[in-house]
């Protein structure tokens, strides 16, 4: 039973490490990401005639 718990804890530790590494990679690779909602532009609408 102890062997099973060691295996389970090892798998959870590896999984947590992988998730943490992916989070750090995502943070570093998307430094210029737009946070929040879309940007709003102040371009006036024009009619095609």
Secondary structure, DSSP 8 states (H G I E B T S, - for coil): -HHHHHHHHHHHHHHHHHHHHHHHHHHHHTTT---SS------------
